Amino acid sequence: MRKLDKLTIPEMLRSSFAEFKDEKSLVFIGEDYRTYTQLKSEVQRVAGLLRDLGIEQGDKIGLLSNNMPNWGITFFAISWIGAVAVPILPDFSPAEIENILKHSDAKTLFVSENLYNKVQEFESIKLNHVILVDTFALIPENQAKEEITNIPSALSDEVVCETSVEVGEDDLASIIYTSGTTGKSKGVMLTHRNLVWNARQCHTIQEVRSTDRFLSLLPLSHTFENTLGLLLPIMYGASVYYLKKPPTARVLLPALQEVKPTLMLSVPLIIEKIYKQQILPKFQKNGIIRALYKVPFIRKQLHQIAGKKLYETFGGKLEFFGIGGAKLDRQAEIFLREAKFPYAIGYGLTETAPLLAGAGPGWTKLQGVGPALEGVQIKLDNIDPRTGEGEILAKGPNVMKGYFKEPELTKEVLTEDGWFRTGDLGVFDKEGYLHMKGRIKNMILGASGENIYPEEIESVINNFRHVVESLVVQRKGKLVALVHLNVEELEEKYHMMRDQAEQFINEKVDETLKELQSYVNSRVSKFAQVQLVLVQPTPFERTPTQKIKRFLYS
């Protein structure tokens, strides 16, 4: 494990700049430049620009950008001068972005060209400086978007901040505003110790070397990618590759072959889509294969064959495919296990910088998270004696300082002796592996006082054919399943029988829903049976970590 004199981002950078001078650092795919020495130079030039603009230690600086090398350079430069980064998720609306900048007291904003239209006409805040992340050009007030690319970079070889500001381990490094599946975003205050300690401890689950190649897909403004996908590789001298376009199959597949990543981070939805839309249909295409697939021994053989192809699709060098952000679908996980795909599971929250528990490839358990991260304490509170389930509480150097400007909210989740109430329900098995049950706020109380976890019912629903995604809610005392179906798949299945008339498709949808209700209720406990299944005509709205925004549908 890496030794650092202080657990701060500037100290981590100084150590890596000195040790990994000629290694490749942060690059776009297709580009072959930016060693750690060059990264150091760029960080110090951007830091010099900030100092020249009058930015002081402790000032808040917004960062609104899609993933790119300059995102990391900016984040590091902000830390280098002791300022506080306020990363903003690109999916936030202009109103949300304006509120975050206002609430955080940010007076300077870095923004990428493709997101500039979201910040052009702010009325309630006055920004002293707006800087284009792509080129580090200073954007004049009310500048038209089509003109910002013509502004020259404000960086200068004459203005360089070679010496970082001395910051303390408990100094604020970042305020991250949560995506908020309950509707209201909160500013999570993370210190230098929170972030650097958590990144270093990840090494206890998976060793990272200077020869490793990360491929970045998740938003850097989320703690999952920020800590594990940026700080961790830089701490150990690895390289991180970024896509210039959104990760569609057409963009991603050739990128995987070019980079041949050794480590990747993902949310469950990505691998679940691959399994359900590309792998599973091949095992269901005719009666013979479908029947053979039901035989466990043959299914395992088919999964191993498919797994080898999937592994080659990912470049053939993958050692660690980390999945976090939500619970992984059971059937998709069975495939990954039987395919011997090098997946890992992690659990954490923005408030814990983020990792609390996890298991690396070869150590995972079906539908389990894993043991607590070394150095983190986890316990359960208000344990149900019947099930052993309780609220997950965590304590460790990675637990946040609190919510920015929200002392009452902070008191609700942080106990006086330092335990963080996660709001998640879990249970430990005999080997100390944590197993997730769901969010306390999502739990539905049955008619006879039973605890009903909608996530578990949704897992069953999502494995029914033609279902893309689902959400279980309680309405007027009844369990209702909202189901988004793959209507195109239904049309394709039946087009050989009759014309694809809308009425016919609607009839088949109704038939499918009835069959689905019967399928689900035969696989869940009596008190968790669904009384009504409704079609959700459009995809559910999701957070940037691909969780459904439940509060919109309750």
C-alpha positions in Angstrom: 0.0 0.0 0.0 1.2 3.5 -0.9 2.9 5.5 1.9 2.1 9.2 2.0 3.3 11.7 4.5 -0.1 13.3 4.6 -3.4 12.1 3.2 -4.1 15.1 1.0 -4.5 15.4 -2.8 -1.5 17.7 -3.2 0.7 15.3 -1.3 -0.6 12.4 -3.4 0.2 14.3 -6.6 3.7 15.2 -5.5 4.4 11.6 -4.7 3.1 10.3 -8.1 4.7 13.1 -10.1 8.1 12.1 -8.6 7.7 8.4 -9.0 5.9 7.9 -12.3 7.5 10.7 -14.4 7.5 8.9 -17.8 4.3 6.8 -17.4 1.2 7.7 -19.3 -1.4 9.6 -17.2 -4.7 11.0 -18.5 -5.4 10.8 -22.2 -8.2 10.7 -24.8 -8.4 7.4 -26.7 -6.3 7.7 -29.9 -3.9 10.2 -28.3 -0.5 9.1 -27.1 0.7 11.9 -24.9 0.6 13.3 -21.4 3.1 11.6 -19.1 3.0 12.3 -15.4 5.6 15.0 -15.9 3.4 16.7 -18.5 0.4 16.2 -16.2 2.4 18.0 -13.5 3.2 20.9 -15.8 -0.5 21.3 -16.8 -1.8 21.1 -13.3 0.7 23.8 -12.2 -0.2 26.1 -15.1 -4.0 25.8 -14.4 -3.2 26.4 -10.7 -1.2 29.4 -11.7 -4.1 30.8 -13.7 -6.4 30.4 -10.7 -4.0 32.2 -8.4 -3.6 34.9 -11.0 -7.4 35.4 -11.1 -7.4 35.9 -7.3 -8.7 32.5 -6.3 -7.7 31.9 -2.7 -7.5 28.8 -0.4 -11.0 27.7 0.6 -12.7 29.3 -2.4 -15.4 27.2 -4.1 -15.0 26.4 -7.8 -17.7 24.7 -9.9 -16.7 22.1 -12.4 -19.3 21.2 -15.0 -17.9 19.0 -17.7 -18.2 15.7 -19.4 -15.3 13.3 -18.8 -12.0 14.3 -20.4 -8.3 14.6 -19.3 -8.8 18.3 -18.6 -11.5 17.4 -16.0 -8.8 15.7 -13.9 -6.3 18.4 -14.5 -8.8 21.0 -13.3 -9.8 19.0 -10.2 -6.1 18.6 -9.3 -5.3 22.3 -9.9 -8.1 23.3 -7.6 -6.8 21.1 -4.9 -3.2 22.2 -5.6 -4.0 25.8 -4.5 -6.2 24.6 -1.6 -9.5 25.6 -3.1 -12.6 23.5 -2.9 -14.0 21.7 -6.0 -17.7 21.5 -6.6 -18.2 18.9 -9.3 -21.6 19.1 -11.0 -23.2 16.2 -12.8 -23.7 16.9 -16.5 -27.3 15.6 -16.4 -28.4 18.3 -14.0 -30.8 20.8 -15.4 -29.8 24.5 -15.7 -32.0 25.3 -12.7 -30.3 22.7 -10.6 -26.8 23.8 -11.7 -27.7 27.4 -10.8 -29.0 26.4 -7.4 -25.8 24.4 -6.7 -23.5 27.2 -7.7 -25.6 29.6 -5.5 -25.8 27.3 -2.5 -22.1 26.4 -2.7 -21.0 30.1 -2.9 -19.0 29.3 -6.1 -17.7 32.4 -7.8 -15.8 30.6 -10.5 -17.0 27.9 -12.9 -15.2 25.6 -15.3 -17.5 24.4 -18.0 -17.1 22.3 -21.1 -18.1 23.5 -24.6 -21.0 21.1 -24.9 -22.6 22.1 -21.6 -22.0 25.9 -21.9 -25.6 26.4 -23.1 -26.8 25.3 -19.6 -25.0 28.2 -17.9 -25.4 31.1 -20.3 -28.3 32.9 -18.8 -28.0 32.6 -15.0 -29.9 35.4 -13.2 -29.7 34.7 -9.5 -25.9 34.4 -9.3 -22.9 36.4 -10.4 -19.8 34.4 -11.5 -16.5 36.3 -11.4 -15.0 33.9 -13.9 -16.2 31.3 -16.4 -13.4 29.1 -17.8 -13.7 26.8 -20.8 -12.4 23.4 -19.6 -11.6 22.3 -23.2 -9.0 25.0 -23.7 -8.8 26.9 -20.4 -10.0 30.1 -22.2 -11.6 32.8 -20.1 -15.2 33.3 -21.4 -16.5 36.9 -21.3 -19.9 37.5 -19.8 -22.9 36.6 -22.1 -20.6 35.2 -24.7 -22.4 33.3 -27.5 -21.7 29.6 -27.6 -20.5 29.6 -31.2 -17.8 32.1 -30.3 -16.2 30.5 -27.3 -14.0 28.1 -29.3 -12.3 31.1 -30.9 -11.1 32.5 -27.5 -7.4 31.8 -26.9 -6.3 29.8 -23.9 -5.5 31.8 -20.8 -2.7 29.5 -19.8 0.8 30.8 -19.8 4.3 29.3 -19.3 5.1 32.4 -17.3 2.3 31.9 -14.8 2.9 28.7 -13.0 2.2 27.6 -9.4 5.0 25.2 -8.8 4.5 24.9 -5.0 1.2 23.6 -3.8 -0.6 25.2 -0.8 -0.2 23.4 2.5 -3.6 21.9 3.2 -4.6 19.8 6.2 -6.1 16.3 6.0 -9.3 17.5 7.5 -9.6 20.5 5.1 -12.4 20.5 2.6 -11.4 19.1 -0.8 -14.8 18.7 -2.5 -18.5 19.4 -2.2 -20.5 16.9 -4.2 -24.2 17.4 -4.7 -26.0 14.1 -4.7 -28.3 13.2 -7.6 -31.0 12.7 -5.0 -33.4 9.8 -5.8 -35.6 11.4 -3.1 -35.8 14.7 -5.0 -33.6 17.1 -3.0 -29.9 17.3 -3.6 -27.5 17.7 -0.7 -24.0 19.1 -0.7 -21.7 16.4 0.7 -18.5 17.8 2.2 -15.6 15.5 1.6 -12.2 16.2 3.1 -8.7 15.4 1.6 -8.5 12.5 4.1 -11.9 11.1 3.1 -10.9 10.9 -0.6 -7.2 10.0 -0.4 -7.7 7.4 2.3 -10.6 5.7 0.5 -8.6 5.6 -2.8 -5.6 4.1 -1.0 -7.8 1.5 0.8 -9.3 0.3 -2.5 -5.8 -1.2 -3.2 -6.7 -3.8 -0.5 -9.4 -5.2 -2.8 -7.5 -4.9 -6.1 -3.9 -4.2 -6.7 -3.2 -1.3 -9.1 0.1 -1.0 -11.0 1.6 1.6 -13.2 1.1 -0.6 -16.2 -2.7 -0.7 -15.6 -5.1 0.9 -18.1 -8.4 2.3 -16.9 -11.2 3.1 -19.3 -13.5 5.8 -17.9 -17.3 5.5 -18.6 -19.1 6.9 -15.5 -19.4 10.6 -14.7 -16.2 12.0 -13.0 -18.5 14.3 -11.0 -19.8 11.2 -9.1 -17.7 10.0 -6.2 -17.6 6.4 -7.5 -15.6 7.4 -10.6 -13.9 10.4 -9.0 -12.3 8.3 -6.2 -11.9 4.9 -7.9 -11.5 6.0 -11.5 -9.3 9.1 -11.0 -7.6 9.3 -7.6 -6.8 5.6 -7.3 -5.1 5.2 -10.7 -3.1 8.5 -10.3 -2.0 7.4 -6.8 -0.5 4.2 -8.3 0.8 5.6 -11.6 -1.8 4.0 -13.9 -3.2 5.5 -17.1 -6.8 6.6 -17.6 -8.4 6.7 -21.1 -11.4 8.9 -22.0 -13.9 8.7 -24.9 -14.5 11.8 -27.0 -18.1 10.8 -27.6 -20.9 9.2 -25.5 -20.3 5.4 -25.0 -22.6 4.0 -27.6 -21.8 0.5 -28.9 -20.4 2.0 -32.1 -18.0 4.2 -30.1 -17.2 1.8 -27.2 -16.5 -1.5 -29.0 -13.5 -0.2 -31.1 -12.3 1.8 -28.0 -12.2 -1.4 -26.0 -10.1 -3.1 -28.6 -7.7 -0.2 -28.8 -7.2 0.4 -25.1 -7.6 -3.2 -23.9 -8.4 -1.9 -20.4 -7.2 -3.9 -17.4 -9.7 -2.1 -15.0 -13.1 -0.6 -15.6 -15.9 0.7 -13.3 -19.6 0.2 -14.2 -23.1 0.5 -12.8 -25.3 -2.6 -13.0 -27.5 -1.4 -15.8 -24.6 -1.5 -18.3 -23.8 -5.2 -17.8 -27.5 -6.1 -17.3 -28.3 -4.6 -20.7 -25.5 -6.6 -22.3 -26.8 -9.8 -20.8 -30.5 -9.3 -21.5 -30.2 -7.7 -24.9 -27.2 -9.5 -26.5 -26.5 -12.7 -24.6 -29.7 -14.1 -23.3 -31.7 -13.8 -26.6 -29.2 -16.2 -28.2 -30.1 -18.8 -25.6 -33.8 -18.3 -26.3 -33.9 -18.1 -30.1 -35.3 -21.7 -30.6 -36.9 -24.4 -28.6 -34.0 -26.8 -28.6 -31.5 -24.3 -27.2 -34.1 -22.9 -24.8 -34.7 -26.4 -23.4 -30.9 -27.1 -23.1 -30.4 -23.8 -21.4 -32.6 -24.9 -18.5 -30.3 -27.8 -17.7 -27.8 -26.3 -15.1 -24.7 -28.2 -16.4 -25.3 -27.2 -20.0 -26.2 -23.7 -19.0 -22.8 -23.3 -17.3 -21.1 -24.5 -20.5 -23.0 -22.1 -22.7 -22.3 -19.3 -20.2 -18.5 -20.1 -20.3 -18.5 -19.9 -24.1 -20.5 -16.6 -24.1 -18.2 -15.3 -21.3 -15.1 -15.9 -23.4 -16.6 -13.9 -26.3 -17.6 -11.1 -23.9 -14.1 -11.0 -22.4 -12.6 -10.6 -25.9 -15.1 -7.9 -26.7 -13.8 -6.0 -23.7 -10.3 -6.2 -25.1 -9.1 -9.5 -23.6 -7.0 -8.0 -20.8 -9.6 -7.1 -18.2 -8.6 -8.0 -14.6 -11.2 -6.0 -12.7 -14.7 -5.0 -13.7 -16.1 -3.1 -10.7 -19.8 -2.9 -10.3 -21.4 -0.4 -7.9 -24.2 2.2 -7.5 -27.1 -0.2 -7.2 -27.8 -3.9 -6.7 -26.9 -6.2 -9.6 -29.6 -8.3 -11.1 -29.5 -11.9 -9.9 -29.7 -13.6 -13.3 -27.1 -11.3 -14.7 -24.8 -12.1 -11.8 -25.3 -15.8 -12.3 -24.1 -15.4 -15.9 -21.0 -13.4 -14.8 -20.1 -16.1 -12.2 -20.6 -19.0 -14.5 -18.9 -17.2 -17.4 -15.9 -16.6 -15.1 -16.0 -12.9 -15.9 -13.7 -10.9 -13.6 -16.4 -8.8 -12.0 -16.2 -7.2 -8.5 -18.9 -5.8 -6.3 -18.7 -2.7 -4.2 -21.1 -0.8 -1.9 -20.9 2.8 -0.7 -22.4 6.2 -0.8 -21.3 9.7 -1.8 -21.2 10.4 2.0 -18.5 7.8 2.5 -16.2 8.9 -0.4 -17.6 6.3 -1.5 -16.5 2.7 -0.8 -17.6 0.9 2.4 -17.5 -2.8 1.5 -16.7 -5.0 -1.5 -15.2 -8.1 -2.9 -12.8 -8.4 -5.8 -12.8 -10.9 -8.7 -12.8 -14.5 -7.4 -14.1 -13.4 -3.9 -17.7 -12.4 -4.7 -20.8 -14.1 -3.4 -24.0 -14.4 -5.4 -26.1 -11.3 -4.5 -23.7 -10.4 -1.7 -21.6 -7.2 -1.4 -18.6 -8.4 0.5 -16.8 -7.7 3.8 -16.2 -4.2 5.1 -13.3 -2.3 3.5 -10.2 -2.7 5.6 -10.2 0.2 8.1 -14.0 0.7 7.9 -16.4 -0.4 10.7 -19.9 -1.5 9.7 -22.7 -2.5 12.1 -26.4 -2.9 11.9 -28.9 -0.9 13.9 -32.6 -1.6 14.9 -32.1 -5.3 13.9 -35.2 -7.3 13.1 -34.9 -10.4 15.3 -36.8 -12.5 12.7 -34.6 -11.7 9.8 -31.4 -10.3 11.2 -31.8 -7.2 9.0 -31.0 -3.7 10.2 -29.9 -0.3 9.1 -26.3 -0.2 7.9 -24.2 2.2 10.0 -20.6 3.0 9.0 -17.6 4.6 10.7 -14.1 5.3 9.3 -11.7 7.9 7.9 -13.9 8.1 4.7 -17.1 9.3 6.4 -18.0 12.9 5.3 -17.6 16.0 7.3 -21.4 16.7 6.9 -23.8 18.4 4.5 -22.8 21.9 3.5 -24.9 24.6 5.3 -27.3 21.8 6.6 -26.4 21.2 10.3 -29.8 19.7 11.0 -29.6 17.3 8.2 -26.1 16.4 9.2 -27.3 15.6 12.8 -29.9 13.2 11.4 -27.3 11.0 9.7 -24.1 11.4 11.8 -24.2 10.2 15.4 -22.3 12.0 18.1 -19.7 9.2 18.2 -19.1 9.3 14.4 -21.4 6.6 13.0 -23.0 7.4 9.6 -26.6 6.2 9.1 -26.7 5.0 5.5 -30.5 4.6 5.2 -29.8 1.2 3.7 -31.0 -2.1 5.1 -28.6 -5.0 5.1 -27.7 -8.3 6.8 -24.4 -10.1 7.5 -23.9 -13.8 6.7 -21.8 -16.1 8.7 -18.6 -15.2 6.8 -19.1 -11.5 7.4 -20.3 -10.6 4.0 -22.8 -7.8 3.8 -26.0 -8.4 1.8 -28.2 -5.5 0.7 -32.0 -5.6 1.2 -32.9 -2.1 -0.1 -33.4 1.5 1.0 -35.4 2.1 4.2 -37.3 4.8 2.5 -38.3 2.4 -0.3 -39.4 -0.3 2.1 -43.2 -1.0 2.0 -45.0 -2.1 5.1 -47.4 -4.9 4.4 -51.0 -5.3 5.7 -49.8 -7.5 8.6 -46.6 -5.5 9.3 -44.3 -7.4 6.9 -41.3 -5.7 5.4 -41.6 -5.7 1.6 -38.6 -4.7 -0.4 -39.6 -3.5 -3.8 -36.1 -4.0 -5.2 -36.4 -7.8 -4.7 -39.8 -7.9 -6.5 -38.3 -5.8 -9.3 -35.5 -8.2 -9.7 -38.0 -11.0 -10.4 -40.0 -8.8 -12.8 -36.9 -7.8 -14.7 -36.1 -11.4 -15.6 -39.4 -11.9 -17.4 -39.1 -11.8 -21.1 -39.8 -8.5 -22.9 -39.3 -6.5 -19.7 -36.7 -3.7 -19.9 -37.2 -2.2 -16.4 -39.8 -2.0 -13.6 -40.7 -0.2 -10.5 -42.9 -1.5 -7.6 -44.9 1.1 -5.6 -47.7 1.0 -3.1 -50.9 2.8 -4.2 -54.1 2.8 -2.0 -52.7 -0.2 -0.1 -52.0 -2.3 -3.2 -48.7 -3.3 -4.6 -48.5 -2.0 -8.2 -45.8 -2.9 -10.7 -45.0 -0.3 -13.3 -43.4 -2.1 -16.2 -41.5 -0.7 -19.2 -41.8 -3.4 -22.0 -39.7 -3.8 -25.1 -42.5 -3.3 -27.5 -40.2 -3.5 -30.5 -39.3 -7.0 -29.4 -42.9 -8.0 -29.2 -43.6 -6.6 -32.7 -40.7 -8.5 -34.0 -41.8 -11.7 -32.4 -45.3 -11.6 -33.8 -44.9 -10.0 -37.2 -44.9 -13.3 -38.9 -48.3 -14.1 -37.5 -50.3 -11.0 -38.3 -49.9 -7.4 -39.4 -48.2 -5.2 -36.9 -51.4 -3.3 -36.1 -51.4 -1.2 -33.0 -54.5 -2.9 -31.6 -52.9 -6.3 -32.0 -49.7 -5.1 -30.2 -51.9 -3.7 -27.4 -53.7 -7.0 -27.1 -50.4 -8.8 -26.8 -49.2 -6.4 -24.2 -52.3 -7.0 -22.1 -51.7 -10.8 -22.5 -48.1 -10.4 -21.5 -48.9 -8.3 -18.4 -51.3 -11.0 -17.2 -48.7 -13.7 -17.7 -46.1 -11.5 -16.0 -48.3 -11.0 -12.9 -48.8 -14.8 -12.6 -45.0 -15.3 -13.1 -44.0 -12.9 -10.4 -46.6 -13.9 -7.8 -45.5 -17.6 -8.1 -42.0 -16.5 -7.2 -42.5 -14.1 -4.3 -43.9 -14.5 -0.8 -47.6 -14.2 -0.3 -47.4 -10.8 1.3 -45.2 -9.4 -1.6 -47.6 -10.4 -4.4 -48.4 -7.8 -7.0 -52.1 -6.9 -7.3 -51.8 -4.7 -10.5 -49.4 -4.5 -13.4 -49.3 -1.3 -15.5 -47.4 -0.4 -18.6 -44.8 2.4 -18.2 -44.9 3.8 -21.8 -41.5 5.5 -21.6 -38.2 4.6 -19.9 -38.1 5.6 -16.2 -36.2 8.8 -15.4 -32.8 7.9 -13.8 -30.1 9.5 -11.8 -26.5 9.7 -13.4 -25.7 6.4 -11.6 -28.7 4.8 -13.3 -31.0 4.5 -10.3 -34.7 5.1 -11.1 -35.9 8.4 -9.5 -38.5 6.6 -7.4 -39.9 9.8 -5.9 -41.3 10.7 -9.3 -43.5 7.6 -9.4 -44.6 7.0 -5.8 
